[in-house]
């Protein structure tokens, strides 16, 4: 099994890189991105430091599918709590929606795409495996190209999409994987409450890193 990992931020990527180096990592750069390849627990792993945002996440997922022929894609990083979650919770996404997709001016509901599918489901096997990790919770994921720090917009997304967390990549990554027929799962740690305190909370958590997401991902790889 060959698993691709899309990692947005350097603070999330470098701890994973340390894990990779412990397992004979091959490091290189292509398509203006940093990559690392290694094997662990009988799986071939390739990870890319994608950069923040939907375009970076989606294109990096597409590169892993087209260039590297991965069998599945996972992403992980930080997110804001919308409903039912607390700071430091680690969640496996059950569904993924691009909340900022907006054709309301021509009669579509917020988030609705002209094609039938616009809410993308997590791969069942990947999700079931992730839920075997102690403390793992589930969350409906929303995403958009913005750092959400606005209670009014937060409430709109909660009411419209019934989501639990908000990030900047997962819906776009899931869209690419859906079109390519590739299993997808995102793991997220809650860093803030997506309101006017979000920026400060995010900076504090990024500095302290109380939960090592690489340890969580390592356990998932072992269980697959």
Beta strands, then each sheet from edge to edge (+ up, - down):
strand 1: 2-7
strand 2: 26-30
strand 3: 33-40
strand 4: 43-49
strand 5: 72-81
strand 6: 90-98
strand 7: 119-121
strand 8: 137-143
strand 9: 165-167
strand 10: 183-192
sheet 1: 2+ 3- 4+ 1+ 5+ 9- 8- 6- 7+
sheet 2: 2+ 3- 4+ 1+ 5+ 10+
end
